């Protein structure tokens, strides 16, 4: 696994944090930016900690605000990765994290190794830290309030991170967007708002190879609002969204907070969008040891339930790959949410290369 650049950045962060703040105190008030102010709905204003975005801006010229930034990478394509929920507030803490929250940093670094490294053999990886909402708080909101909050959140740190990335590092290269769970919801918000901000931002979409919005639902309603970013139909489509939520058979009919009505998924083994089953033998390898980088083939099969909009895995052991019991009420008794990437790790790696090759050969 690629870790040298990550270690260098973390070391730089320790040095920089001793003498500088992560944030710039000179922050325009919301009314100075009408587009952002429109996202600051009455509900969003009530979220504990939301005022942090109005008080300080995260400075993405500072290394400590990037989990990794492979600016000297060897590849012709970048991936911009957005990590999932890793902020757990303590008693009395607000729902929105600080940019330097130690628990969030530690969790983001761990999940990066389980997810983003799938792209390390074909892409230069960029992954910003960002102030995020507590996942448990977010997932218990109504879908309308949740989406309002995420859209506003994405308009803050992640928008500034993308601005910095495109201005200083991208240099006209094709890019992939990748996320998981809350990271994918932020990714979808960015596709809707950031990449449609003006003609210049819309032009950026012509360089997007694919958006892996895994672990959150891409719905009919979302696709209707964003017709220029369609859902993938095969292994080789580009300029599209790829997504799935993984469950065991026991989750059928159960509540899963990331599975929304009219959701779409694609099968991560055969890359079809119908209910054609893919056997575990078609699985090139699941990530079974993050520390040692071990992948094991043949663990997870995949069949779409198109009515529910999920990938159903019948061969992975729920006791090993399921979520802890204390979050079962949010995701259901046989959710494989924590292993949406890991169960299909090597197939994701191959698919990223296939889509890149298709894009570059157009």
C-alpha positions as a Markdown table, in Angstrom:
| # | Residue | x | y | z |
|---|---|---|---|---|
| 1 | Unk | 0.0 | 0.0 | 0.0 |
| 2 | Unk | 1.1 | 3.5 | -0.8 |
| 3 | Unk | 2.0 | 5.3 | 2.5 |
| 4 | Unk | 5.1 | 7.4 | 2.0 |
| 5 | Unk | 3.3 | 10.5 | 0.8 |
| 6 | Unk | 0.8 | 10.2 | 3.6 |
| 7 | Unk | 3.5 | 9.9 | 6.2 |
| 8 | Unk | 5.3 | 12.9 | 4.8 |
| 9 | Unk | 2.1 | 15.0 | 4.9 |
| 10 | Unk | 1.3 | 13.9 | 8.5 |
| 11 | Unk | 4.9 | 14.8 | 9.6 |
| 12 | Unk | 4.6 | 18.2 | 7.9 |
| 13 | Unk | 1.2 | 18.7 | 9.7 |
| 14 | Unk | 2.8 | 18.2 | 13.1 |
| 15 | Unk | 5.4 | 20.8 | 12.4 |
| 16 | Unk | 2.9 | 23.3 | 11.0 |
| 17 | Unk | 0.4 | 22.9 | 13.7 |
| 18 | Unk | 2.8 | 24.0 | 16.3 |
| 19 | Unk | 3.0 | 27.5 | 14.8 |
| 20 | Unk | -0.2 | 28.1 | 12.8 |
| 21 | Unk | -3.9 | 27.7 | 12.9 |
| 22 | Unk | -5.8 | 25.5 | 10.5 |
| 23 | Unk | -8.3 | 28.2 | 9.8 |
| 24 | Unk | -8.3 | 31.7 | 8.3 |
| 25 | Unk | -10.3 | 34.0 | 10.7 |
| 26 | Unk | -11.2 | 36.4 | 7.8 |
| 27 | Unk | -14.5 | 34.8 | 6.7 |
| 28 | Unk | -17.2 | 36.4 | 4.6 |
| 29 | Unk | -20.5 | 36.3 | 6.2 |
| 30 | Unk | -23.1 | 34.1 | 4.4 |
| 31 | Unk | -24.9 | 37.1 | 2.9 |
| 32 | Unk | -21.7 | 37.9 | 1.0 |
| 33 | Unk | -22.2 | 34.8 | -1.1 |
| 34 | Unk | -25.8 | 34.5 | -2.3 |
| 35 | Unk | -25.4 | 31.0 | -3.7 |
| 36 | Unk | -24.2 | 29.6 | -0.4 |
| 37 | Unk | -26.6 | 31.7 | 1.6 |
| 38 | Unk | -29.5 | 30.0 | -0.4 |
| 39 | Unk | -28.3 | 26.7 | 1.1 |
| 40 | Unk | -28.3 | 28.0 | 4.6 |
| 41 | Unk | -32.0 | 27.0 | 5.3 |
| 42 | Unk | -33.9 | 27.6 | 8.5 |
| 43 | Unk | -33.2 | 24.1 | 9.5 |
| 44 | Unk | -29.5 | 24.2 | 8.8 |
| 45 | Unk | -29.1 | 27.3 | 10.9 |
| 46 | Unk | -30.3 | 25.2 | 13.9 |
| 47 | Unk | -27.7 | 22.5 | 13.6 |
| 48 | Unk | -25.3 | 22.6 | 16.7 |
| 49 | Unk | -21.9 | 23.8 | 15.5 |
| 50 | Unk | -23.0 | 25.1 | 12.1 |
| 51 | Unk | -21.7 | 28.5 | 13.0 |
| 52 | Unk | -18.1 | 27.1 | 12.7 |
| 53 | Unk | -18.4 | 27.4 | 8.9 |
| 54 | Unk | -19.3 | 31.1 | 9.2 |
| 55 | Unk | -16.6 | 31.8 | 11.8 |
| 56 | Unk | -13.5 | 30.3 | 10.0 |
| 57 | Unk | -12.5 | 29.0 | 6.6 |
| 58 | Unk | -10.2 | 26.0 | 6.3 |
| 59 | Unk | -7.0 | 26.9 | 4.5 |
| 60 | Unk | -6.2 | 24.1 | 2.0 |
| 61 | Unk | -2.8 | 25.6 | 1.2 |
| 62 | Unk | -1.7 | 24.0 | 4.6 |
| 63 | Unk | -0.5 | 20.4 | 4.5 |
| 64 | Unk | -2.2 | 19.5 | 7.8 |
| 65 | Unk | -5.6 | 20.0 | 6.2 |
| 66 | Unk | -5.0 | 17.1 | 3.7 |
| 67 | Unk | -5.0 | 13.5 | 4.6 |
| 68 | Unk | -3.0 | 13.0 | 1.5 |
| 69 | Unk | -2.1 | 14.9 | -1.6 |
| 70 | Unk | 0.1 | 13.1 | -4.1 |
| 71 | Unk | 1.3 | 16.1 | -5.9 |
| 72 | Unk | 4.3 | 14.3 | -7.4 |
| 73 | Unk | 2.3 | 11.3 | -8.4 |
| 74 | Unk | 3.2 | 9.2 | -11.4 |
| 75 | Unk | -0.3 | 8.8 | -13.0 |
| 76 | Unk | -2.2 | 10.7 | -15.7 |
| 77 | Unk | -5.4 | 10.6 | -13.7 |
| 78 | Unk | -6.2 | 11.8 | -10.2 |
| 79 | Unk | -8.8 | 10.7 | -7.7 |
| 80 | Unk | -10.4 | 13.1 | -5.2 |
| 81 | Unk | -11.5 | 11.0 | -2.2 |
| 82 | Unk | -14.1 | 12.0 | 0.4 |
| 83 | Unk | -14.0 | 9.9 | 3.5 |
| 84 | Unk | -17.2 | 8.8 | 5.4 |
| 85 | Unk | -18.4 | 9.7 | 8.9 |
| 86 | Unk | -15.6 | 9.6 | 11.4 |
| 87 | Unk | -16.6 | 12.2 | 13.9 |
| 88 | Unk | -18.0 | 11.0 | 17.2 |
| 89 | Unk | -18.8 | 14.0 | 19.5 |
| 90 | Unk | -18.1 | 13.8 | 23.2 |
| 91 | Unk | -20.7 | 14.8 | 25.7 |
| 92 | Unk | -21.7 | 18.4 | 25.1 |
| 93 | Unk | -19.9 | 18.6 | 21.8 |
| 94 | Unk | -21.7 | 20.0 | 18.8 |
| 95 | Unk | -22.9 | 18.0 | 15.8 |
| 96 | Unk | -20.2 | 19.6 | 13.5 |
| 97 | Unk | -16.5 | 18.7 | 14.1 |
| 98 | Unk | -13.5 | 20.9 | 14.1 |
| 99 | Unk | -11.1 | 20.5 | 11.2 |
| 100 | Unk | -8.3 | 19.2 | 13.5 |
| 101 | Unk | -10.5 | 16.8 | 15.5 |
| 102 | Unk | -8.1 | 13.9 | 16.5 |
| 103 | Unk | -10.7 | 11.2 | 16.4 |
| 104 | Unk | -11.9 | 12.2 | 13.0 |
| 105 | Unk | -8.3 | 12.3 | 11.7 |
| 106 | Unk | -7.6 | 8.9 | 13.1 |
| 107 | Unk | -10.7 | 7.4 | 11.7 |
| 108 | Unk | -10.2 | 9.0 | 8.3 |
| 109 | Unk | -6.7 | 7.7 | 8.1 |
| 110 | Unk | -7.9 | 4.1 | 8.9 |
| 111 | Unk | -10.8 | 4.1 | 6.4 |
| 112 | Unk | -8.5 | 5.6 | 3.7 |
| 113 | Unk | -6.4 | 2.4 | 3.9 |
| 114 | Unk | -9.6 | 0.3 | 3.5 |
| 115 | Unk | -11.1 | 2.3 | 0.6 |
| 116 | Unk | -9.0 | 4.8 | -1.2 |
| 117 | Unk | -6.1 | 2.5 | -1.7 |
| 118 | Unk | -8.2 | 0.6 | -4.3 |
| 119 | Unk | -7.2 | 3.5 | -6.6 |
| 120 | Unk | -3.5 | 3.6 | -5.7 |
| 121 | Unk | -2.3 | 1.6 | -8.7 |
| 122 | Unk | -3.9 | 3.9 | -11.3 |
| 123 | Unk | -4.4 | 7.4 | -9.8 |
| 124 | Unk | -2.7 | 10.1 | -7.8 |
| 125 | Unk | -4.9 | 10.4 | -4.6 |
| 126 | Unk | -6.0 | 13.7 | -3.0 |
| 127 | Unk | -8.1 | 13.5 | 0.2 |
| 128 | Unk | -8.9 | 16.6 | 2.2 |
| 129 | Unk | -9.9 | 16.7 | 5.8 |
| 130 | Unk | -13.2 | 18.4 | 6.2 |
| 131 | Unk | -15.5 | 19.5 | 9.0 |
| 132 | Unk | -18.3 | 17.0 | 9.0 |
| 133 | Unk | -21.5 | 16.3 | 10.8 |
| 134 | Unk | -21.8 | 13.4 | 13.3 |
| 135 | Unk | -23.1 | 10.5 | 11.3 |
| 136 | Unk | -25.6 | 9.3 | 13.9 |
| 137 | Unk | -27.1 | 12.8 | 14.1 |
| 138 | Unk | -27.3 | 13.1 | 10.3 |
| 139 | Unk | -28.9 | 9.7 | 9.7 |
| 140 | Unk | -31.7 | 10.3 | 12.1 |
| 141 | Unk | -32.9 | 13.4 | 10.2 |
| 142 | Unk | -35.6 | 13.4 | 7.6 |
| 143 | Unk | -34.3 | 13.0 | 4.1 |
| 144 | Unk | -35.1 | 16.6 | 3.3 |
| 145 | Unk | -33.2 | 18.0 | 6.3 |
| 146 | Unk | -30.3 | 15.6 | 5.8 |
| 147 | Unk | -29.9 | 16.7 | 2.2 |
| 148 | Unk | -30.1 | 20.4 | 3.1 |
| 149 | Unk | -27.4 | 20.0 | 5.7 |
| 150 | Unk | -25.1 | 18.0 | 3.4 |
| 151 | Unk | -25.5 | 20.4 | 0.6 |
| 152 | Unk | -24.5 | 23.3 | 2.9 |
| 153 | Unk | -21.7 | 21.3 | 4.4 |
| 154 | Unk | -20.3 | 20.5 | 0.9 |
| 155 | Unk | -20.5 | 24.2 | -0.1 |
| 156 | Unk | -17.9 | 24.9 | 2.6 |
| 157 | Unk | -14.7 | 23.0 | 3.2 |
| 158 | Unk | -15.0 | 20.5 | 0.4 |
| 159 | Unk | -15.8 | 23.3 | -2.1 |
| 160 | Unk | -12.6 | 25.1 | -1.0 |
| 161 | Unk | -10.6 | 21.9 | -1.2 |
| 162 | Unk | -11.8 | 21.3 | -4.7 |
| 163 | Unk | -11.0 | 24.9 | -5.6 |
| 164 | Unk | -7.5 | 24.5 | -4.3 |
| 165 | Unk | -7.0 | 21.2 | -6.0 |
| 166 | Unk | -8.1 | 22.4 | -9.4 |
| 167 | Unk | -6.2 | 25.7 | -9.2 |
| 168 | Unk | -2.9 | 24.3 | -7.9 |
| 169 | Unk | -2.6 | 20.5 | -8.6 |
| 170 | Unk | -4.9 | 19.1 | -11.2 |
| 171 | Unk | -3.2 | 20.8 | -14.2 |
| 172 | Unk | -5.9 | 19.7 | -16.7 |
| 173 | Unk | -5.8 | 16.0 | -15.9 |
| 174 | Unk | -8.8 | 13.7 | -16.0 |
| 175 | Unk | -10.0 | 12.9 | -12.5 |
| 176 | Unk | -12.2 | 10.5 | -10.5 |
| 177 | Unk | -14.4 | 11.4 | -7.6 |
| 178 | Unk | -14.8 | 8.8 | -4.9 |
| 179 | Unk | -16.5 | 8.7 | -1.6 |
| 180 | Unk | -18.4 | 6.5 | 0.8 |
| 181 | Unk | -21.5 | 7.0 | 3.0 |
| 182 | Unk | -21.5 | 10.6 | 4.2 |
| 183 | Unk | -18.5 | 11.2 | 1.8 |
| 184 | Unk | -20.6 | 10.0 | -1.1 |
| 185 | Unk | -23.6 | 12.2 | -0.1 |
| 186 | Unk | -21.2 | 15.1 | -0.1 |
| 187 | Unk | -19.9 | 14.0 | -3.5 |
| 188 | Unk | -23.5 | 14.0 | -4.9 |
| 189 | Unk | -24.1 | 17.4 | -3.5 |
| 190 | Unk | -20.9 | 18.7 | -5.2 |
| 191 | Unk | -21.9 | 17.2 | -8.5 |
| 192 | Unk | -25.2 | 19.0 | -8.2 |
| 193 | Unk | -23.9 | 22.4 | -6.9 |
| 194 | Unk | -20.2 | 22.8 | -7.4 |
| 195 | Unk | -20.0 | 21.4 | -10.9 |
| 196 | Unk | -23.0 | 23.4 | -12.0 |
| 197 | Unk | -22.0 | 26.7 | -10.4 |
| 198 | Unk | -21.1 | 28.3 | -13.7 |
| 199 | Unk | -19.9 | 27.5 | -17.2 |
| 200 | Unk | -16.3 | 27.0 | -16.1 |
| 201 | Unk | -17.3 | 24.5 | -13.4 |
| 202 | Unk | -19.6 | 22.7 | -15.8 |
| 203 | Unk | -16.6 | 22.3 | -18.2 |
| 204 | Unk | -14.7 | 20.4 | -15.5 |
| 205 | Unk | -17.2 | 17.6 | -15.9 |
| 206 | Unk | -15.8 | 16.8 | -19.3 |
| 207 | Unk | -12.7 | 15.6 | -17.5 |
| 208 | Unk | -14.5 | 13.5 | -14.9 |
| 209 | Unk | -13.8 | 9.8 | -15.7 |
| 210 | Unk | -16.4 | 8.5 | -13.2 |
| 211 | Unk | -17.9 | 9.3 | -9.7 |
| 212 | Unk | -17.9 | 6.4 | -7.3 |
| 213 | Unk | -20.6 | 7.5 | -4.9 |
| 214 | Unk | -20.6 | 4.2 | -3.0 |
| 215 | Unk | -22.5 | 3.5 | 0.3 |
| 216 | Unk | -25.3 | 6.1 | -0.3 |
| 217 | Unk | -28.3 | 6.1 | -2.6 |
| 218 | Unk | -28.5 | 7.7 | -6.0 |
| 219 | Unk | -32.2 | 8.0 | -6.6 |
| 220 | Unk | -34.5 | 8.6 | -9.5 |
| 221 | Unk | -35.2 | 12.1 | -8.2 |
| 222 | Unk | -31.5 | 12.9 | -8.0 |
| 223 | Unk | -30.8 | 11.7 | -11.6 |
| 224 | Unk | -33.8 | 13.7 | -12.9 |
| 225 | Unk | -32.4 | 16.8 | -11.3 |
| 226 | Unk | -28.9 | 16.1 | -12.8 |
| 227 | Unk | -29.4 | 14.6 | -16.2 |
| 228 | Unk | -25.9 | 15.4 | -17.4 |
| 229 | Unk | -24.4 | 13.0 | -14.9 |
| 230 | Unk | -26.2 | 9.7 | -15.6 |
| 231 | Unk | -26.0 | 6.5 | -13.7 |
| 232 | Unk | -23.5 | 3.9 | -15.2 |
| 233 | Unk | -25.0 | 1.0 | -17.2 |
| 234 | Unk | -21.8 | -1.0 | -17.8 |
| 235 | Unk | -18.2 | -1.5 | -16.8 |
| 236 | Unk | -16.9 | 1.0 | -19.3 |
| 237 | Unk | -19.2 | 4.0 | -19.2 |
| 238 | Unk | -17.5 | 7.3 | -18.3 |
| 239 | Unk | -18.7 | 10.7 | -17.1 |
| 240 | Unk | -21.2 | 8.8 | -15.0 |
| 241 | Unk | -22.1 | 7.8 | -11.4 |
| 242 | Unk | -21.3 | 4.4 | -9.9 |
| 243 | Unk | -23.0 | 3.4 | -6.7 |
| 244 | Unk | -24.3 | 0.5 | -4.5 |
| 245 | Unk | -25.2 | -0.4 | -1.0 |
| 246 | Unk | -24.4 | -3.9 | 0.1 |
| 247 | Unk | -26.7 | -6.0 | 2.3 |
| 248 | Unk | -27.3 | -9.6 | 3.2 |
| 249 | Unk | -30.6 | -11.3 | 2.5 |
| 250 | Unk | -31.7 | -10.7 | 6.1 |
| 251 | Unk | -31.9 | -6.9 | 5.4 |
| 252 | Unk | -34.8 | -7.3 | 3.0 |
| 253 | Unk | -37.7 | -5.2 | 4.2 |
| 254 | Unk | -35.6 | -3.7 | 7.0 |
| 255 | Unk | -34.8 | 0.0 | 7.6 |
| 256 | Unk | -31.4 | 1.1 | 6.2 |
| 257 | Unk | -30.7 | 4.8 | 6.6 |
| 258 | Unk | -28.5 | 5.0 | 3.5 |
| 259 | Unk | -31.0 | 3.1 | 1.3 |
| 260 | Unk | -33.6 | 5.7 | 0.0 |
| 261 | Unk | -36.7 | 5.1 | -2.1 |
| 262 | Unk | -36.1 | 4.7 | -5.9 |
| 263 | Unk | -32.4 | 4.0 | -5.4 |
| 264 | Unk | -30.0 | 2.7 | -8.1 |
| 265 | Unk | -27.1 | 0.3 | -7.7 |
| 266 | Unk | -24.8 | -1.4 | -10.1 |
| 267 | Unk | -23.4 | -4.9 | -9.6 |
| 268 | Unk | -19.7 | -4.5 | -8.6 |
| 269 | Unk | -18.8 | -7.9 | -10.0 |
| 270 | Unk | -20.5 | -8.1 | -13.4 |
| 271 | Unk | -21.2 | -4.3 | -13.7 |
| 272 | Unk | -24.8 | -4.9 | -14.9 |
| 273 | Unk | -27.8 | -3.0 | -13.6 |
| 274 | Unk | -30.3 | -5.9 | -13.9 |
| 275 | Unk | -30.7 | -8.9 | -11.5 |
| 276 | Unk | -28.2 | -11.1 | -13.3 |
| 277 | Unk | -26.3 | -12.8 | -10.4 |
| 278 | Unk | -22.5 | -12.7 | -10.1 |
| 279 | Unk | -20.9 | -15.6 | -8.2 |
| 280 | Unk | -18.2 | -15.3 | -5.6 |
| 281 | Unk | -15.8 | -16.9 | -8.2 |
| 282 | Unk | -16.1 | -13.7 | -10.2 |
| 283 | Unk | -14.8 | -11.7 | -7.2 |
| 284 | Unk | -11.1 | -10.9 | -7.8 |
| 285 | Unk | -10.4 | -10.3 | -4.2 |
| 286 | Unk | -11.8 | -8.8 | -0.9 |
| 287 | Unk | -9.6 | -6.8 | 1.3 |
| 288 | Unk | -9.2 | -9.2 | 4.3 |
| 289 | Unk | -6.1 | -7.6 | 6.0 |
| 290 | Unk | -5.7 | -3.9 | 5.8 |
| 291 | Unk | -2.4 | -3.9 | 7.8 |
| 292 | Unk | -0.8 | -6.5 | 5.5 |
| 293 | Unk | -2.6 | -5.6 | 2.3 |
| 294 | Unk | -4.0 | -9.1 | 1.9 |
| 295 | Unk | -6.8 | -9.7 | -0.6 |
| 296 | Unk | -8.7 | -12.9 | -0.7 |
| 297 | Unk | -10.7 | -13.9 | -3.8 |
| 298 | Unk | -14.1 | -15.7 | -3.7 |
| 299 | Unk | -15.6 | -14.3 | -0.5 |
| 300 | Unk | -18.5 | -12.2 | -1.8 |
| 301 | Unk | -21.0 | -12.8 | -4.5 |
| 302 | Unk | -23.4 | -10.0 | -5.7 |
| 303 | Unk | -26.9 | -9.9 | -7.1 |
| 304 | Unk | -29.0 | -6.7 | -7.5 |
| 305 | Unk | -32.4 | -6.3 | -5.9 |
| 306 | Unk | -33.6 | -3.7 | -8.3 |
| 307 | Unk | -36.8 | -3.0 | -6.4 |
| 308 | Unk | -34.9 | -2.1 | -3.2 |
| 309 | Unk | -31.9 | -0.7 | -5.2 |
| 310 | Unk | -29.2 | -2.6 | -3.4 |
| 311 | Unk | -26.6 | -5.3 | -3.9 |
| 312 | Unk | -27.4 | -8.5 | -2.1 |
| 313 | Unk | -24.4 | -10.6 | -0.9 |
| 314 | Unk | -25.3 | -14.1 | 0.2 |
| 315 | Unk | -21.8 | -15.6 | 0.8 |
| 316 | Unk | -20.1 | -13.1 | 3.2 |
| 317 | Unk | -20.5 | -13.9 | 6.9 |
| 318 | Unk | -22.7 | -11.2 | 8.6 |
| 319 | Unk | -21.0 | -11.9 | 11.9 |
| 320 | Unk | -17.7 | -10.9 | 10.4 |
| 321 | Unk | -18.6 | -8.3 | 7.8 |
| 322 | Unk | -21.8 | -6.9 | 9.3 |
| 323 | Unk | -22.1 | -3.7 | 11.4 |
| 324 | Unk | -21.9 | -3.7 | 15.2 |
| 325 | Unk | -25.2 | -4.4 | 17.0 |
| 326 | Unk | -25.5 | -0.8 | 18.4 |
| 327 | Unk | -26.0 | 0.7 | 14.9 |
| 328 | Unk | -28.4 | -2.1 | 13.6 |
| 329 | Unk | -31.3 | 0.2 | 14.2 |
| 330 | Unk | -29.9 | 2.6 | 11.6 |
| 331 | Unk | -28.7 | 0.1 | 8.9 |
| 332 | Unk | -30.6 | -3.2 | 9.6 |
| 333 | Unk | -29.4 | -6.5 | 10.9 |
| 334 | Unk | -27.5 | -7.6 | 7.8 |
| 335 | Unk | -26.0 | -4.4 | 6.4 |
| 336 | Unk | -22.5 | -4.7 | 5.0 |
| 337 | Unk | -22.2 | -0.9 | 4.9 |
| 338 | Unk | -18.7 | -0.9 | 6.4 |
| 339 | Unk | -17.4 | -3.2 | 3.6 |
| 340 | Unk | -19.0 | -1.7 | 0.5 |
| 341 | Unk | -15.5 | -1.2 | -0.8 |
| 342 | Unk | -13.7 | -4.0 | 1.0 |
| 343 | Unk | -15.8 | -6.9 | -0.2 |
| 344 | Unk | -15.3 | -5.9 | -3.9 |
| 345 | Unk | -11.9 | -4.2 | -3.5 |
| 346 | Unk | -10.0 | -5.8 | -6.4 |
| 347 | Unk | -13.0 | -5.5 | -8.8 |
| 348 | Unk | -13.2 | -1.8 | -8.0 |
| 349 | Unk | -9.5 | -1.5 | -8.7 |
| 350 | Unk | -9.9 | -3.2 | -12.1 |
| 351 | Unk | -13.0 | -1.2 | -12.9 |
| 352 | Unk | -11.2 | 2.1 | -12.3 |
| 353 | Unk | -8.5 | 1.1 | -14.7 |
| 354 | Unk | -11.1 | -0.1 | -17.3 |
| 355 | Unk | -12.9 | 3.2 | -17.1 |
| 356 | Unk | -9.7 | 5.2 | -17.2 |
| 357 | Unk | -8.5 | 3.3 | -20.3 |
| 358 | Unk | -11.9 | 3.9 | -22.0 |
| 359 | Unk | -11.7 | 7.6 | -21.2 |
| 360 | Unk | -8.1 | 8.0 | -22.4 |
| 361 | Unk | -8.8 | 6.1 | -25.6 |
| 362 | Unk | -11.8 | 8.1 | -26.6 |
